[in-house]
Amino acid sequence: MTQTLYKNFNLFDGDQFKIQPNAWFIVDNESGKIVDLGFNEVPEKTNVVDLQNKYVMPGLINAHTHIMMNPQTNKLNFLSEAEVTFTALQNLKELLKSGITYIRDCGCAFDVDIKLAKLQQEGQLGGTEILPSGRPMSMTGGHGDFTEGLDGETTWGNLVDSPDEMRKAVRHEFKLGAKNIKVMATGGVMSETDEIDDTELSVEEMKTAVEEAHSKHMTVAAHAEGANGIHNAIVAGVDSIEHGSYITDEDISLMLEKDIYLTPTLIAAYTIPEYGEGKLPQYMLDKANSFIKEFYARVGAAAKAGVKLTFGTDAGTPFNGFKDAPKELELLTQVGATNEQALFAASKNSAHLLGIDDEYGSLKKGKIADFLVLDDDPVADVKAVQQEDKAVYKKGIKVF
């Protein structure tokens, strides 16, 4: 059993909000796990890596991506399974280089995220690990009803228009291997036929999704932007609200009461007006410009109230590149979250939401050695994570 000792670094472990100096840990090269960790007096080992007093933190966990999407071409319709798979593999490389070592994909055509996750479980595909959702749940004509396949033979989402249809679709995704179910509670920026505040799936439909998912050790994430749809998703008992653009004070209180996570994905709104003028359909620009200020204000209110935040970027949406994910941490602090909230969102909170916190999300003895090596202190300034040439380690192996 070969082991590697990493020494001489300042540790943010993802569990305590502080930097611990003079840290070291030993990684078992076969399992990729930390087998010992300490401070100051360093044990003797043959294989030693001196991290030169730099800063070490857990690999980022991105709880909301769309690996099927190309943020430059913004092609949404008539994608083939081959194109989706090719795009996903390219995006996974960019995610890893940016410091994202684990993702929850929140809706993938042809269930490609499930298929790639299975290859990972079989040891055939390395890199950023995937917790898959498969095809999302959408009402007919809703945010998720995109035509896919070269001949338009399918849709991005499962189209469900009753609790019974929802139950069958959730069971189908479970059979394929989904670990999370994505439900579309409202309209969205990228769907031409609806508005952001349109109420889409019903409370009854989402309650059925929650009942089925929770009985099978799956979670439920709700795309929810309009206030009424957000409320419906909270009442239905979802595990996380994605976006939360128009969340009310009453629903902030309800989220606290029901212990529901919020994944803001601020960068997804930021990039459209920033880079999309003259390049995107006018309806996308109009929608984004109409709500971005209110969105930022409401996420700030939720953060200040103490709603548990998870880290997600909606990567794949227009000009929202997979390599740009660390920018989300800076945006979170700009709207009112603390550095502590932002860093915990990307570490222990997202790990807990994904149900992987027994092995991921913090750097401790017995956990997987997914970590970043930074020049600057991320606890002092979250922008440190945006370092382009940071070192990225996956299961104790340097991959960038």
N, C-alpha and C positions, 0 to 999 in steps of 0.2 A: 504494500500500500504506500504509494508515494504521496508526499505532502509538500505544500509550499508555504513558507512563512512570509507574510507581508508585514513590514515594520516601518516605523518612523513616519507616522501620519497623524493628522488631526481628524477625529471621528465625529460625524453626525450620524447617529445610529438609526434614525427614523422613528425612534420611540421616545427619546428624551430631547427636549428642545434646548440643546446646548452642544458646544464643541468640546470633545474630550481629547486633550493632547496626549502625545507620547503613546499612541495606540499601536497594537499589533494584533493580527489574527493568523491562524493556521487553517489552510484549506486542504481538504482531502481531494486530490486530483481526480479520483474516480467518481465520487458522488457529487462533487462540486459544492459540498457543504463546509461550513465553518465548524471545525472540531475543537477549537480553543480560541479564546480572545482575552486580551488583557492590556495592561498599561505599564509603562516604565520598564521594569526588568524584562528583557527579551530572552526567550529560550533559545537554545542552540538547535539549528536545523541546517541540513545540507543545501536545500533549495531555498534561497532567500531573495526577496525582491524589496529593495529599499525605495519607499515612495517619497523620499526627500522632503519630508515635512509638509507635504501637500494635504489637501482636504479630501476625505473619503465620505461618500454618502450612498444610500441604497440606490440601485437603478430605479428609474421612474416607472410608475405603473400608470398607464394611460387607459382610463376606464371608458373612453368613448372615441373609437376610430371607425373609419370605413375604408378598409384596405382595398376594396374593389374600385375605388374612385381615383381618377387622375385629376389633381387640383389645377392643372394647367389647361387640359383640353375641356374639362367640365362636361364630358360626354356622359349622359345619364340613361339614354334609351338605346335599345337594340344592341346592347353589349352581348357578346358571345361568352360562353363559359371559359373558353381559351383566353380571351382578352381579359376577363375578370381575374383569372388565375395568374396570368403574366403580370398584370398590374399589381396584384396583391404581393407577389414575391419581390417586386422592385420596391414597393412601399415598406415592406418589412425590413429591408436593408437600410433604408433611410431612417426608419424609426430607431433601429439599433444604434446607428451612428450618432443619433441625436441624444442617446442616453435612455431611451425607452426599452426596458428589458422585458416587459410584460404588458399585454393589452387585453382589453375586452372589446371585441369588435361588435358594433351595435347595428348590424344589419348588412347581410352580404347576399347578393344574387347567387342563385344556384347552390346555396349553402357551401360556398367555397371555403369560408372560414372554418366550418366544421371539418371539411375534408383535409385542409392543411393541418388543423390541430391534431387530427388522427395520425397524420404522417409524423408529427412531432412526438406524439406519444409512443410511436413505434420506433423512434430513433432515426428516422430517415430524413428529418428536416430539423436543423438547428435554428439558432437566432432568437429573435424576440418571440416569446411564447404567446399563444393565443387562447383566450377564453372565448368560445364562439357563441353567437346568438342565432346563427342561421338567417333565414329570411324573416323580416319583421312582420308584425301584424298590422294591417291597415284596412280601413273601410274601403269599399269600392269608390274610386275617384278621390281618395284621400292621399295623405302624405306617405307614399309608399307604393302607390299605384303607377309605377313606371313600367313601360313595355320593355321586355328584355328578350334576348335571343335574336339571331340573325334574321329569322322569319317572324319575329314578334310572337313567339309561341308561348311565352310565359310573362310573369311580372316580377319585379324586384321583391315585393312583399307578398305574403299570403293575404288574399282578399277575404275578409271575414265580415259578415253582416248580421250576425246573431250570436248569442252565447254558445249555441251548439256548434256553429262553425268555428268559433274561437277554440272551443275545447278540442275539436278534432285537429286543428292546425297546431296547437301547442303540443298535443300528443305526437303528432307527426315529427315536429322538430326534436322532441325528446328522443324519439326512436332513432333519428339520424345521429344524435350526439350533442345537441345544443346544451349549454350550461346556463344560459340566460335567455329570457324571452323579451324581445323589444316590442312595445306596443306604441302605436301612434295616437296619442290622445287629442292632438290638435293639428291644424295645418302647419305649414312651414315655409321658409324662405325659398327653397328650391323647387317646390311643387307649384306649377303654373295655375292649376285649377282651383286652388284654395287660398285663404288668407291665414296669417299667423294665428289670429284669435278664433278661427273656426273651431267649433267643438266637433270632434270626429268620433272615435270609439266611445261607446256608452259606458256608464258605470258598471252595468251588469256584464257587459262583454269583458271589461278589464278585471272585474272581480273573478270571473271565470278563469281568466289567464292566471291570476294570482293563485287561485285555489289549485289549479292543475300544476302550475310550476312549483309551488311550495311543497306540494305532496310528493314531488320527485326531485327534491334537493336542487331546484333551479331558482334563480332570482328573476325579478321582473323590473325592467327599466322602461320608464315612460318618456317618450318624446312629448314634451308639454311646454308650450309657449304662451298661449292665451290663458287668462285667469280662470275661466270656467273649466277648461280642460285640465289645468293643473289641479284644481280642486277635486275634480272627478277622479283623477289618478290617485291622489292622496287618500280620498275616501275608499277607493278600491283596494288600497293597501299595498301599493307597489313598493319596491325596495329603494328605488332612486328616481328622482325627477331629473330629467336631462334638459338643460337649458334654463327653464324656469323664468322666462323673460318677463312676464307680467305677474309674478307671484305677489299676492296681497299680504298685508300684515297678519290677517286672520289665518291664512294658510301657512305662513312662517311659524306661527304658534302651533298649528296642527302638525307640521313636520317635526317640530321639537318634541311634541307630545308622543308622536308615533315613531320617533327615532328613524326618520327617513333621510337618506342622503340627498344632497344637491350636487349635480355635476354641471357647472355653469357653461363650459365651452365658450368663453368670452372671445377667444381668437377667431372663432367662426364668423362672428358678427363684425369683428374688427377688419378682417381682410377684404370683405366685399366692397365697402365704400373706399377703402384704402387703395386697392389695386384693380377694381373691376370696372371703373368708368370707361365706357366705350368698348368694353370687351365682353360684358355679360348682358343677358336680356334685361330690358328696362324693368320688368316686374321684380326681378331679384334685387336690383339696386333700390327701387322704390320701397320694397318691403324692409330691407336692411336699414335704410336711412330713416324710416318711419319709427323704428322702435329701439335703436341702439342706445340712446341716452337713457330711456326708461329702463331698458334691460340692465345696463350697468348699475343704475341706481338701485334697482330691486335686488340684484345679487349682492350689492354692498349692504343693503338693509338686512338680508338674510345672514350674511357673514357676521355682521355686528351683533345680531341677535343670538348667535351661537349655533346656527344650523350646521350640521356636520358636512363639510365640503369634501368632494372627491375630485380628482384631477382628470379632466378629459378635454379633448380639443376638437372633436368632430373632424379630425384630420381627413382630408380628401375632398372636403367642400371647397368652393372656388378660392383659389390662391392660398388655401390653408394647407401649406406643405407639411409633410410628415417630419421633415428635418426641423421645422419651426416650433415643434411642440413646447420646448422650454419657455417660449415667450408667454405662454398661458400663466405661468407663475408670476411674472411681472405684472400682467394685466389684473390678476386677482388682487395683488397688493394695491394697485392703482385705484380700484373701485372700493376698497375698504377692508379687505381681508388683511390680517397680520401676516408677517413672514412665517410665523409658527403655523397658522392655518394653511397657508399655501404649501409649505413643505410637508406637513402631515397629510394633506390631501393627496400628494403624489407618492406617499409612502404607506404608512400604516392604515390610513383611512380607505384608500383604494384597495389595498390588500384585503381588508376586512370585508368590504362590499363584495369583492370577487370570491370570497371564501377561500383565499389562498394564504391567509396570514399565519398559518402554522409553519410555512416555509419561506414566505416572501414578505417584503414590505419593511423589514428592519434587518439590521446586521447584528446578529447575536449567535451564540454557540448553538449549533443544531440547525441553523437556517442556511438557505442557499446563498452562495457568495456572488450575488448580482450587485455590482457596485460601480460607482463613477469615481474618478480621481480628478479633482479640480485644482486650479491654481489659487482660487480665492474662496473665502469663507461664505457658504450659502446661507448660514444662519444670520449673518450680518447683512447680506444682500442677495436676494434670490436670483438676481441677474447673473450671478456667478455660474449658474447652471447653463447659461447660454453659450459658454465657452465652446468654440467650434472644434478645437483640437483636444478636447478632454479625452482622457482614457476611459474606455468602456470595457468592463469585465462581465462575462456571462458564465455563471457556474465556475467562477475562479479562473477562467481563461480570458486573456486579453483579446478582444475581437476588434477593437479600434484604439 
